[in-house]
Amino acid sequence: MAESAASTPGPEPLDLPAGVHQLCGCGRSQHGWFCDGAHLGSGRVSYELRLNQAATVPMCRCGRSRRYPLCDGSHGAEPGRPWWRRWG
């Protein structure tokens, strides 16, 4: 059985033209990676991305990125030790 793209680790490439893009940072958007204002009232904000030329941008699928919705490679890092196990 083939593995689906959503279950594989790693970023999802998104081809964007040059310009300003408002990317969803809350995961509630009905327009995929693009903000539709669904974050209002959630305490989260959209992510503004300015591109001088067209580019393929790596988008986070695991939710661990510190630069969400952009991938920072956190999907490949081993999970850290839980804070309560520091002393044991």
C-alpha positions in Angstrom: 0.0 0.0 0.0 1.3 3.4 -0.9 2.0 5.9 1.9 -0.1 9.1 1.6 1.6 12.5 1.3 0.0 13.7 4.6 1.5 10.9 6.6 5.1 11.3 5.3 7.4 13.6 7.3 8.8 16.7 5.8 7.5 20.0 4.3 4.9 20.4 1.7 6.2 22.5 -1.2 4.0 25.5 -2.1 4.7 27.4 -5.4 4.1 31.1 -4.9 4.3 34.1 -7.3 6.2 37.3 -6.4 4.3 39.6 -4.1 2.8 39.7 -0.6 1.0 36.6 0.7 -1.0 36.3 3.9 -0.5 32.7 5.1 -2.6 30.9 7.7 -1.0 30.6 11.1 -3.9 29.1 13.0 -5.0 26.1 10.9 -8.6 27.2 10.7 -8.6 28.7 7.2 -11.0 27.2 4.6 -8.4 28.3 1.9 -5.6 25.9 2.8 -2.3 27.7 3.5 -3.9 31.1 2.7 -5.4 33.3 5.5 -9.2 33.9 5.3 -9.5 35.7 8.7 -10.7 32.6 10.6 -8.0 33.3 13.2 -10.0 36.3 14.5 -10.7 35.8 18.2 -8.2 33.0 18.6 -5.2 35.1 19.7 -3.2 34.0 16.6 -2.3 36.1 13.6 -1.6 35.5 10.0 1.9 35.2 8.6 2.9 37.8 6.0 5.4 36.6 3.4 6.9 39.0 0.9 8.6 37.5 -2.1 10.6 39.6 -4.6 10.4 36.7 -7.2 8.4 33.5 -7.6 9.6 30.8 -5.2 8.8 27.4 -3.9 8.2 27.7 -0.1 8.4 24.7 2.3 5.2 24.6 4.4 5.1 22.8 7.8 2.9 19.7 8.0 4.0 18.4 11.4 3.0 21.5 13.5 6.4 21.6 15.3 8.0 24.5 13.4 8.9 27.6 15.4 8.2 29.6 12.2 4.8 28.0 11.5 3.4 27.9 8.8 6.8 27.7 7.3 8.9 24.6 7.8 12.1 25.0 9.9 13.1 21.3 9.8 11.7 20.5 13.3 10.0 17.3 11.8 13.4 15.7 11.7 14.4 16.5 15.3 13.9 13.9 18.0 11.4 15.0 20.6 12.9 16.6 23.6 12.8 15.2 27.1 9.7 16.2 29.0 10.4 19.0 31.5 9.3 16.9 34.5 12.1 14.4 33.8 14.9 16.9 34.3 15.6 15.7 37.8 15.2 11.9 37.3 
